[in-house]
Amino acid sequence: MALRRESCGMTQEQVSQALQIGPEAVSRMERAITMPTVQRLAELADLYKCGIDELLIESSTRTSDQAELISQVLQTLPDADRAMIVEVVQRIADRLKHHL
């Protein structure tokens, strides 16, 4: 959620004021120490002008959700940049497999 907040040009303080909660509460949600309620997710989605599903996917540890997030990022890039990112990810994954 921090990346979403930052892409909107907002600080934790601004989010906390908009939601009428403390900045520490925003920090805990962003660090996944606490999970926001459905109501709070809706408020965050409104604030960040996105869907609740986007917030959930961004913070998910499920492989399919992470793949969806990467796909969304890649769709915004030209072909050559996408190819470069895929190559880098493959090299990193291969290196990590060999170090297990």
MMTF fields as JSON, N, C-alpha, C and O atoms, coordinates in Angstrom:
{
  "mmtfVersion": "1.0.0",
  "mmtfProducer": "UNKNOWN",
  "numBonds": 399,
  "numAtoms": 400,
  "numGroups": 100,
  "numChains": 1,
  "numModels": 1,
  "chainsPerModel": [1],
  "groupsPerChain": [100],
  "chainIdList": ["A"],
  "bondAtomList": [4, 2, 8, 6, 12, 10, 16, 14, 20, 18, 24, 22, 28, 26, 32, 30, 36, 34, 40, 38, 44, 42, 48, 46, 52, 50, 56, 54, 60, 58, 64, 62, 68, 66, 72, 70, 76, 74, 80, 78, 84, 82, 88, 86, 92, 90, 96, 94, 100, 98, 104, 102, 108, 106, 112, 110, 116, 114, 120, 118, 124, 122, 128, 126, 132, 130, 136, 134, 140, 138, 144, 142, 148, 146, 152, 150, 156, 154, 160, 158, 164, 162, 168, 166, 172, 170, 176, 174, 180, 178, 184, 182, 188, 186, 192, 190, 196, 194, 200, 198, 204, 202, 208, 206, 212, 210, 216, 214, 220, 218, 224, 222, 228, 226, 232, 230, 236, 234, 240, 238, 244, 242, 248, 246, 252, 250, 256, 254, 260, 258, 264, 262, 268, 266, 272, 270, 276, 274, 280, 278, 284, 282, 288, 286, 292, 290, 296, 294, 300, 298, 304, 302, 308, 306, 312, 310, 316, 314, 320, 318, 324, 322, 328, 326, 332, 330, 336, 334, 340, 338, 344, 342, 348, 346, 352, 350, 356, 354, 360, 358, 364, 362, 368, 366, 372, 370, 376, 374, 380, 378, 384, 382, 388, 386, 392, 390, 396, 394],
  "bondOrderList": [1, 1, 1, 1, 1, 1, 1, 1, 1, 1, 1, 1, 1, 1, 1, 1, 1, 1, 1, 1, 1, 1, 1, 1, 1, 1, 1, 1, 1, 1, 1, 1, 1, 1, 1, 1, 1, 1, 1, 1, 1, 1, 1, 1, 1, 1, 1, 1, 1, 1, 1, 1, 1, 1, 1, 1, 1, 1, 1, 1, 1, 1, 1, 1, 1, 1, 1, 1, 1, 1, 1, 1, 1, 1, 1, 1, 1, 1, 1, 1, 1, 1, 1, 1, 1, 1, 1, 1, 1, 1, 1, 1, 1, 1, 1, 1, 1, 1, 1],
  "groupList": [{"groupName": "MET", "atomNameList": ["N", "CA", "C", "O"], "elementList": ["N", "C", "C", "O"], "formalChargeList": [0, 0, 0, 0], "bondAtomList": [1, 0, 2, 1, 3, 2], "bondOrderList": [1, 1, 2], "singleLetterCode": "M", "chemCompType": "L-PEPTIDE LINKING"}, {"groupName": "ALA", "atomNameList": ["N", "CA", "C", "O"], "elementList": ["N", "C", "C", "O"], "formalChargeList": [0, 0, 0, 0], "bondAtomList": [1, 0, 2, 1, 3, 2], "bondOrderList": [1, 1, 2], "singleLetterCode": "A", "chemCompType": "L-PEPTIDE LINKING"}, {"groupName": "LEU", "atomNameList": ["N", "CA", "C", "O"], "elementList": ["N", "C", "C", "O"], "formalChargeList": [0, 0, 0, 0], "bondAtomList": [1, 0, 2, 1, 3, 2], "bondOrderList": [1, 1, 2], "singleLetterCode": "L", "chemCompType": "L-PEPTIDE LINKING"}, {"groupName": "ARG", "atomNameList": ["N", "CA", "C", "O"], "elementList": ["N", "C", "C", "O"], "formalChargeList": [0, 0, 0, 0], "bondAtomList": [1, 0, 2, 1, 3, 2], "bondOrderList": [1, 1, 2], "singleLetterCode": "R", "chemCompType": "L-PEPTIDE LINKING"}, {"groupName": "GLU", "atomNameList": ["N", "CA", "C", "O"], "elementList": ["N", "C", "C", "O"], "formalChargeList": [0, 0, 0, 0], "bondAtomList": [1, 0, 2, 1, 3, 2], "bondOrderList": [1, 1, 2], "singleLetterCode": "E", "chemCompType": "L-PEPTIDE LINKING"}, {"groupName": "SER", "atomNameList": ["N", "CA", "C", "O"], "elementList": ["N", "C", "C", "O"], "formalChargeList": [0, 0, 0, 0], "bondAtomList": [1, 0, 2, 1, 3, 2], "bondOrderList": [1, 1, 2], "singleLetterCode": "S", "chemCompType": "L-PEPTIDE LINKING"}, {"groupName": "CYS", "atomNameList": ["N", "CA", "C", "O"], "elementList": ["N", "C", "C", "O"], "formalChargeList": [0, 0, 0, 0], "bondAtomList": [1, 0, 2, 1, 3, 2], "bondOrderList": [1, 1, 2], "singleLetterCode": "C", "chemCompType": "L-PEPTIDE LINKING"}, {"groupName": "GLY", "atomNameList": ["N", "CA", "C", "O"], "elementList": ["N", "C", "C", "O"], "formalChargeList": [0, 0, 0, 0], "bondAtomList": [1, 0, 2, 1, 3, 2], "bondOrderList": [1, 1, 2], "singleLetterCode": "G", "chemCompType": "PEPTIDE LINKING"}, {"groupName": "THR", "atomNameList": ["N", "CA", "C", "O"], "elementList": ["N", "C", "C", "O"], "formalChargeList": [0, 0, 0, 0], "bondAtomList": [1, 0, 2, 1, 3, 2], "bondOrderList": [1, 1, 2], "singleLetterCode": "T", "chemCompType": "L-PEPTIDE LINKING"}, {"groupName": "GLN", "atomNameList": ["N", "CA", "C", "O"], "elementList": ["N", "C", "C", "O"], "formalChargeList": [0, 0, 0, 0], "bondAtomList": [1, 0, 2, 1, 3, 2], "bondOrderList": [1, 1, 2], "singleLetterCode": "Q", "chemCompType": "L-PEPTIDE LINKING"}, {"groupName": "VAL", "atomNameList": ["N", "CA", "C", "O"], "elementList": ["N", "C", "C", "O"], "formalChargeList": [0, 0, 0, 0], "bondAtomList": [1, 0, 2, 1, 3, 2], "bondOrderList": [1, 1, 2], "singleLetterCode": "V", "chemCompType": "L-PEPTIDE LINKING"}, {"groupName": "ILE", "atomNameList": ["N", "CA", "C", "O"], "elementList": ["N", "C", "C", "O"], "formalChargeList": [0, 0, 0, 0], "bondAtomList": [1, 0, 2, 1, 3, 2], "bondOrderList": [1, 1, 2], "singleLetterCode": "I", "chemCompType": "L-PEPTIDE LINKING"}, {"groupName": "PRO", "atomNameList": ["N", "CA", "C", "O"], "elementList": ["N", "C", "C", "O"], "formalChargeList": [0, 0, 0, 0], "bondAtomList": [1, 0, 2, 1, 3, 2], "bondOrderList": [1, 1, 2], "singleLetterCode": "P", "chemCompType": "L-PEPTIDE LINKING"}, {"groupName": "ASP", "atomNameList": ["N", "CA", "C", "O"], "elementList": ["N", "C", "C", "O"], "formalChargeList": [0, 0, 0, 0], "bondAtomList": [1, 0, 2, 1, 3, 2], "bondOrderList": [1, 1, 2], "singleLetterCode": "D", "chemCompType": "L-PEPTIDE LINKING"}, {"groupName": "TYR", "atomNameList": ["N", "CA", "C", "O"], "elementList": ["N", "C", "C", "O"], "formalChargeList": [0, 0, 0, 0], "bondAtomList": [1, 0, 2, 1, 3, 2], "bondOrderList": [1, 1, 2], "singleLetterCode": "Y", "chemCompType": "L-PEPTIDE LINKING"}, {"groupName": "LYS", "atomNameList": ["N", "CA", "C", "O"], "elementList": ["N", "C", "C", "O"], "formalChargeList": [0, 0, 0, 0], "bondAtomList": [1, 0, 2, 1, 3, 2], "bondOrderList": [1, 1, 2], "singleLetterCode": "K", "chemCompType": "L-PEPTIDE LINKING"}, {"groupName": "HIS", "atomNameList": ["N", "CA", "C", "O"], "elementList": ["N", "C", "C", "O"], "formalChargeList": [0, 0, 0, 0], "bondAtomList": [1, 0, 2, 1, 3, 2], "bondOrderList": [1, 1, 2], "singleLetterCode": "H", "chemCompType": "L-PEPTIDE LINKING"}],
  "groupTypeList": [0, 1, 2, 3, 3, 4, 5, 6, 7, 0, 8, 9, 4, 9, 10, 5, 9, 1, 2, 9, 11, 7, 12, 4, 1, 10, 5, 3, 0, 4, 3, 1, 11, 8, 0, 12, 8, 10, 9, 3, 2, 1, 4, 2, 1, 13, 2, 14, 15, 6, 7, 11, 13, 4, 2, 2, 11, 4, 5, 5, 8, 3, 8, 5, 13, 9, 1, 4, 2, 11, 5, 9, 10, 2, 9, 8, 2, 12, 13, 1, 13, 3, 1, 0, 11, 10, 4, 10, 10, 9, 3, 11, 1, 13, 3, 2, 15, 16, 16, 2],
  "groupIdList": [1, 2, 3, 4, 5, 6, 7, 8, 9, 10, 11, 12, 13, 14, 15, 16, 17, 18, 19, 20, 21, 22, 23, 24, 25, 26, 27, 28, 29, 30, 31, 32, 33, 34, 35, 36, 37, 38, 39, 40, 41, 42, 43, 44, 45, 46, 47, 48, 49, 50, 51, 52, 53, 54, 55, 56, 57, 58, 59, 60, 61, 62, 63, 64, 65, 66, 67, 68, 69, 70, 71, 72, 73, 74, 75, 76, 77, 78, 79, 80, 81, 82, 83, 84, 85, 86, 87, 88, 89, 90, 91, 92, 93, 94, 95, 96, 97, 98, 99, 100],
  "secStructList": [7, 2, 2, 2, 2, 2, 2, 6, 6, 7, 7, 2, 2, 2, 2, 2, 2, 2, 2, 6, 1, 7, 2, 2, 2, 2, 2, 2, 2, 2, 6, 6, 1, 1, 7, 7, 7, 2, 2, 2, 2, 2, 2, 2, 2, 2, 2, 2, 6, 1, 7, 2, 2, 2, 2, 2, 2, 2, 2, 7, 7, 7, 2, 2, 2, 2, 2, 2, 2, 2, 2, 2, 2, 2, 2, 6, 1, 7, 2, 2, 2, 2, 2, 2, 2, 2, 2, 2, 2, 2, 2, 2, 2, 2, 2, 2, 2, 2, 6, 7],
  "xCoordList": [0.803, 0.0, 0.856, 0.404, 2.071, 2.95, 3.232, 3.236, 3.469, 3.733, 2.529, 2.677, 1.352, 0.126, 0.004, -0.316, 0.261, 0.188, 1.194, 0.868, 2.419, 3.473, 3.158, 3.434, 2.579, 2.239, 1.151, 1.008, 0.386, -0.634, -0.047, -0.749, 1.238, 1.9, 1.482, 1.494, 1.111, 0.635, 1.631, 2.369, 1.636, 2.431, 1.541, 0.315, 2.162, 1.378, 0.546, -0.585, 1.102, 0.367, -0.894, -1.952, -0.787, -1.949, -3.021, -4.212, -2.592, -3.546, -4.211, -5.424, -3.422, -3.993, -5.008, -6.037, -4.736, -5.694, -6.966, -8.07, -6.809, -7.971, -8.87, -10.094, -8.245, -9.005, -9.34, -10.038, -8.833, -9.042, -8.536, -9.216, -7.316, -6.618, -5.21, -4.79, -4.481, -3.109, -2.158, -2.416, -1.052, -0.057, 0.541, 0.92, 0.625, 1.154, 0.229, 0.698, -1.075, -2.029, -1.795, -1.862, -1.522, -1.218, 0.063, 0.131, 1.063, 2.332, 2.144, 2.715, 1.353, 1.125, 0.406, 0.702, -0.538, -1.222, -0.245, -0.254, 0.592, 1.544, 2.594, 3.097, 2.926, 3.919, 3.274, 3.948, 1.952, 1.177, 1.217, 1.094, 1.388, 1.315, -0.143, -0.504, -0.971, -2.415, -3.083, -2.579, -4.223, -4.99, -6.155, -6.875, -6.346, -7.471, -8.793, -8.869, -9.818, -11.158, -11.62, -10.988, -12.708, -13.267, -13.657, -13.432, -14.235, -14.602, -13.361, -13.386, -12.297, -11.06, -10.457, -9.937, -10.524, -10.04, -10.807, -10.223, -12.113, -12.939, -12.529, -12.461, -12.26, -11.822, -10.465, -10.258, -9.554, -8.238, -8.365, -7.709, -9.205, -9.411, -9.97, -9.543, -10.904, -11.439, -10.343, -10.213, -9.573, -8.505, -7.447, -6.967, -7.092, -6.054, -6.609, -5.864, -7.937, -8.61, -8.288, -7.85, -8.515, -8.293, -9.356, -10.178, -9.334, -10.263, -9.707, -8.495, -10.612, -10.195, -9.346, -8.361, -9.747, -8.991, -7.542, -6.651, -7.293, -5.921, -5.108, -3.942, -5.715, -5.013, -4.698, -3.617, -5.647, -5.436, -4.355, -3.521, -4.365, -3.367, -1.971, -1.016, -1.855, -0.548, 0.07, 1.295, -0.751, -0.212, -0.245, 0.157, -0.713, -0.851, 0.5, 1.398, 0.622, 1.81, 1.519, 2.39, 0.307, -0.044, 0.677, 0.719, 1.229, 1.971, 1.113, 1.582, -0.128, -0.997, -1.264, -1.336, -1.411, -1.624, -0.358, -0.42, 0.779, 2.045, 2.281, 2.775, 1.927, 2.067, 1.149, 1.537, -0.048, -0.989, -0.441, -0.543, 0.135, 0.716, 1.861, 1.952, 2.73, 3.846, 3.304, 3.829, 2.272, 1.655, 1.133, 1.308, 0.5, -0.02, 1.112, 0.986, 2.202, 3.356, 3.943, 4.248, 4.098, 4.69, 3.851, 4.398, 2.538, 1.658, 1.869, 1.493, 2.461, 2.671, 3.971, 4.272, 4.743, 6.079, 6.154, 5.375, 7.096, 7.34, 7.904, 8.43, 7.789, 8.221, 9.652, 9.91, 10.576, 11.99, 12.203, 12.979, 11.53, 11.672, 11.065, 11.613, 9.938, 9.321, 10.259, 10.44, 10.856, 11.777, 12.963, 13.403, 13.481, 14.615, 14.224, 14.986, 13.05, 12.612, 12.407, 12.795, 11.808, 11.603, 12.946, 13.093, 13.919, 15.252, 15.903, 16.483, 15.807, 16.393, 15.719, 16.397, 14.401, 13.673, 14.09, 14.286, 14.226, 14.647, 16.036, 16.28, 16.946, 18.317, 18.33, 19.031, 17.571, 17.515, 16.911, 17.422, 15.835, 15.192, 16.138, 16.217, 16.852, 17.82, 18.916, 19.304, 19.399, 20.463, 19.952, 20.666, 18.739, 18.168, 17.938, 18.152, 17.509, 17.299, 18.601, 18.606, 19.691, 20.985, 21.576, 22.499, 21.069, 21.579, 20.712, 20.963, 19.711, 18.841, 19.445, 18.845],
  "yCoordList": [-1.191, 0.0, 1.269, 2.331, 1.152, 2.321, 2.814, 4.019, 1.885, 2.293, 3.0, 3.985, 2.503, 3.128, 4.54, 5.486, 4.672, 5.987, 6.941, 8.084, 6.46, 7.302, 7.695, 8.823, 6.768, 7.097, 8.156, 8.84, 8.291, 9.349, 10.638, 11.642, 10.614, 11.798, 12.161, 13.33, 11.145, 11.397, 10.886, 9.93, 11.535, 11.084, 10.259, 10.292, 9.523, 8.784, 9.742, 9.431, 10.888, 11.898, 12.352, 12.49, 12.58, 13.002, 11.923, 12.216, 10.665, 9.553, 9.447, 9.26, 9.567, 9.454, 10.557, 10.317, 11.763, 12.854, 12.605, 12.848, 12.121, 11.857, 10.769, 10.825, 9.783, 8.661, 8.864, 8.053, 9.958, 10.276, 9.163, 8.724, 8.729, 7.737, 8.245, 9.216, 7.613, 8.023, 7.573, 6.573, 8.3, 7.901, 6.526, 5.815, 6.153, 4.821, 3.723, 2.656, 3.979, 3.004, 2.817, 1.698, 3.905, 3.82, 3.016, 2.15, 3.301, 2.584, 1.086, 0.265, 0.73, -0.694, -1.4, -2.556, -0.708, -1.318, -1.516, -2.559, -0.523, -0.619, -1.697, -2.286, -1.958, -2.992, -4.348, -5.306, -4.428, -5.669, -6.21, -7.416, -5.323, -5.726, -5.867, -6.748, -4.991, -5.107, -5.106, -4.524, -5.766, -5.792, -4.819, -4.845, -3.963, -3.038, -3.778, -4.836, -3.204, -3.761, -3.545, -2.805, -4.183, -3.988, -2.522, -1.946, -1.929, -0.515, 0.355, 1.273, 0.067, 0.843, 0.635, 1.577, -0.603, -0.861, -0.016, 0.531, 0.083, 0.896, 2.361, 3.048, 2.834, 4.222, 4.464, 5.484, 3.513, 3.627, 3.602, 4.377, 2.716, 2.633, 3.948, 4.412, 4.539, 5.841, 6.903, 7.703, 6.897, 7.885, 7.755, 8.755, 6.514, 6.249, 6.12, 5.905, 6.255, 6.171, 4.865, 4.857, 3.773, 2.447, 1.504, 1.905, 0.275, -0.719, -1.414, -1.485, -1.922, -2.687, -3.879, -4.225, -4.503, -5.657, -5.307, -6.123, -4.102, -3.688, -3.585, -3.978, -3.064, -2.972, -4.357, -4.587, -5.281, -6.631, -7.362, -8.051, -7.217, -7.882, -7.365, -8.139, -6.05, -5.461, -5.97, -6.013, -6.353, -6.783, -8.301, -8.808, -9.017, -10.465, -11.179, -10.708, -12.305, -13.15, -14.359, -15.206, -14.441, -15.535, -15.34, -14.23, -16.394, -16.337, -15.792, -14.969, -16.23, -15.769, -14.267, -13.585, -13.752, -12.314, -11.526, -10.459, -12.068, -11.4, -11.388, -10.403, -12.484, -12.543, -11.519, -10.874, -11.368, -10.374, -8.964, -8.143, -8.688, -7.366, -7.088, -5.999, -8.07, -7.917, -7.716, -6.899, -8.445, -8.292, -6.879, -6.297, -6.335, -4.965, -3.96, -3.014, -4.17, -3.273, -3.393, -2.385, -4.615, -4.835, -4.228, -3.757, -4.235, -3.71, -2.227, -1.726, -1.532, -0.093, 0.234, 1.402, -0.801, -0.582, -0.981, -1.815, -0.384, -0.804, -2.227, -2.733, -2.855, -4.245, -4.496, -5.47, -3.638, -3.854, -3.816, -4.607, -2.917, -2.822, -4.045, -4.547, -4.518, -5.731, -6.915, -7.692, -7.053, -8.166, -8.098, -9.123, -6.907, -6.736, -7.144, -7.831, -6.727, -7.061, -8.562, -9.138, -9.197, -10.647, -11.365, -12.316, -10.92, -11.525, -11.364, -12.313, -10.176, -9.931, -10.816, -11.407, -10.905, -11.738, -13.199, -13.887, -13.675, -15.062, -15.315, -16.348, -14.373, -14.542, -14.544, -15.346, -13.665, -13.615, -14.898, -15.459, -15.366, -16.601, -17.786, -18.617, -17.871, -18.959, -18.912, -19.941, -17.718, -17.563, -17.973, -18.635, -17.586, -17.921, -19.427, -19.999, -20.068, -21.526, -22.254, -23.241, -21.767, -22.423, -22.183, -22.892, -21.212, -20.908, -21.503, -21.263, -22.267, -22.875, -24.078, -24.703],
  "zCoordList": [0.0, 0.0, 0.0, -0.43, 0.477, 0.499, -0.912, -1.161, -1.84, -3.219, -3.82, -4.544, -3.521, -4.018, -3.445, -4.166, -2.152, -1.498, -2.121, -2.44, -2.292, -2.862, -4.302, -4.711, -5.075, -6.47, -6.541, -7.555, -5.469, -5.385, -4.828, -4.707, -4.488, -3.966, -2.552, -2.168, -1.783, -0.426, 0.611, 0.369, 1.758, 2.895, 3.815, 3.701, 4.722, 5.715, 6.552, 6.926, 6.837, 7.616, 6.886, 7.5, 5.597, 4.816, 4.783, 4.894, 4.628, 4.633, 5.997, 6.09, 7.049, 8.396, 8.646, 9.279, 8.16, 8.328, 7.525, 8.012, 6.294, 5.443, 6.033, 5.91, 6.674, 7.247, 8.72, 9.329, 9.28, 10.693, 11.61, 12.538, 11.309, 12.134, 12.371, 11.741, 13.261, 13.535, 12.444, 11.774, 12.251, 11.246, 11.519, 10.589, 12.787, 13.121, 12.588, 12.19, 12.579, 12.033, 10.533, 10.026, 9.833, 8.4, 8.203, 7.331, 9.007, 8.92, 9.162, 8.444, 10.16, 10.466, 9.319, 9.017, 8.68, 7.528, 6.376, 5.724, 6.127, 5.027, 5.256, 4.298, 6.501, 6.815, 7.052, 7.429, 6.828, 6.986, 8.406, 8.621, 9.37, 10.771, 11.174, 11.954, 10.634, 10.833, 9.47, 8.51, 9.408, 8.173, 8.305, 9.303, 7.308, 7.379, 7.234, 6.609, 7.82, 7.67, 6.234, 5.48, 5.86, 4.527, 4.341, 3.277, 5.368, 5.304, 5.074, 4.254, 5.788, 5.643, 4.251, 3.653, 3.734, 2.378, 1.365, 0.429, 1.562, 0.664, 0.746, -0.273, 1.946, 2.124, 1.451, 0.794, 1.627, 0.993, -0.53, -1.225, -1.04, -2.487, -3.027, -4.084, -2.325, -2.736, -2.71, -3.636, -1.652, -1.49, -2.585, -3.119, -2.913, -3.91, -5.327, -6.283, -5.445, -6.751, -7.47, -8.62, -6.767, -7.34, -6.778, -5.954, -7.22, -6.713, -5.48, -5.28, -4.662, -3.48, -3.914, -3.263, -5.029, -5.516, -5.802, -5.568, -6.305, -6.58, -5.292, -5.258, -4.248, -2.96, -2.413, -1.872, -2.556, -2.047, -2.831, -2.245, -4.144, -4.975, -4.653, -4.589, -4.448, -4.174, -2.881, -2.759, -1.921, -0.63, -0.452, 0.595, -1.446, -1.351, -1.485, -2.183, -0.814, -0.965, -1.86, -2.058, -2.397, -3.306, -4.637, -5.168, -5.162, -6.416, -7.54, -8.328, -7.632, -8.718, -8.622, -9.644, -7.408, -7.235, -7.574, -8.184, -7.171, -7.482, -8.986, -9.534, -9.654, -11.113, -11.772, -12.746, -11.253, -11.787, -11.622, -12.533, -10.472, -10.232, -11.198, -11.764, -11.385, -12.325, -13.738, -14.494, -14.091, -15.405, -15.609, -16.679, -14.599, -14.687, -14.883, -15.662, -14.179, -14.321, -15.727, -16.365, -16.202, -17.521, -18.638, -19.636, -18.482, -19.529, -19.795, -20.854, -18.853, -19.012, -19.742, -19.99, -20.086, -20.649, -22.117, -22.579, -22.852, -24.245, -24.299, -23.308, -25.453, -25.637, -25.178, -24.471, -25.568, -25.235, -23.723, -23.186, -23.045, -21.584, -20.895, -19.914, -21.411, -20.835, -20.983, -20.046, -22.161, -22.401, -21.456, -20.935, -21.234, -20.329, -18.906, -18.225, -18.461, -17.099, -16.949, -15.933, -17.935, -17.876, -17.793, -17.026, -18.571, -18.545, -17.169, -16.642, -16.593, -15.276, -14.223, -13.383, -14.267, -13.295, -13.435, -12.434, -14.674, -14.887, -14.323, -13.7, -14.543, -14.02, -12.49, -11.874, -11.894, -10.423, -9.877, -8.907, -10.482, -10.031, -10.16, -9.255, -11.266, -11.465, -10.397, -9.845, -10.121, -9.121, -7.732, -6.978, -7.402, -6.092, -5.968, -4.899, -7.043, -7.027, -6.711, -5.975, -7.265, -7.077, -5.689, -5.286, -4.964, -3.641, -2.526, -1.345, -2.898, -1.868, -1.276, -0.401]
}
